[in-house]
Amino acid sequence: MSVIDTIVLDSKDLRFLLIDSLRQYSSNVIFIDGNNPYRFSINKKEFYILIRNVHESGKNRDNPDECRIQVNETNNFNSAIRSRSNVIVLGYLADKKVFTAWDPDIFRDRFNKKATVSAYSRFSVLERARSQGFSIYEDSNQQRIISLKPDYLGLYLDNVTNIHQLNEAELLSLIIASDKHSEN
């Protein structure tokens, strides 16, 4: 399921994508500042959000279903990591219109050990998120990586402290409850 000619969004498009996605969830979304990572306030909670385009995992990797983002050490990102705010790392696959989110606590620990971090997922998992709204991939380190449609990005952020511990049935229940709440 390789994606060789994938759509790549520039940083401005990624920022507006974040704003539009978050406003589907709440009208209380404020872009504060930043240049990837971006600092947002959502429902009075502050987050740094770093977003990268998802791409193939590279020439030396032999799994065509594997995809990744890479995060390099930069002054902007280092400042966010040193802050007391949550730092959310997202990948976006524009072809499928889905986000992938890695556990911020695990990612923060990994970044403190290396200047460049690769974060992996699977194209098939992102495809499943496109068709059913969300999916969970557990990597070889038992980290749960969550992929979701833009409609659920705000829900993800509102629940970021525990959402990576949920299994698929628990995440589905959370989404159903959120969907019912938004209908009212």
QUIVENRA-V677299 format. One line per field, one symbol per residue. ss: DSSP state (H for helix, E for strand, - for the rest). burial: I if it has 9 or more other ideal C-beta (glycine too) atoms within 8 Angstrom, else O. A space follows every 50 residues. Layout:
ss = ???
burial = ???
This chain:
ss = ----------HHHHHHHHHHHHH-----EEEEEE---EEEEE--EEEEEE EEE-EE---------EEEEEEE--HHHHHHHH---EEEEEEEE----EEE EE-HHHHHHHH----EEEEEEEHHHHHHHHHH-EEEEE-----EEEEEEH HHHHHHHH----HHH--HHHHHHHHHHHHHHHH-
burial = OOIOOIOOIOOOOIIOIIIIIIIIIIOOIOIIOIOIIIIIIIOOIOIIII IIIIIIIOOOOOOOIIIIIIIOOOOIIIOIIOOOIIIIIIIIIIOIOIII IIIIOIIIOIIOOOOOIOIIIIIOIIIIIIOOOIIIIOOOOOIIIIIIII IIIIIIIIIIOOIIOIOOOOIIOIIOOIOOOOOO
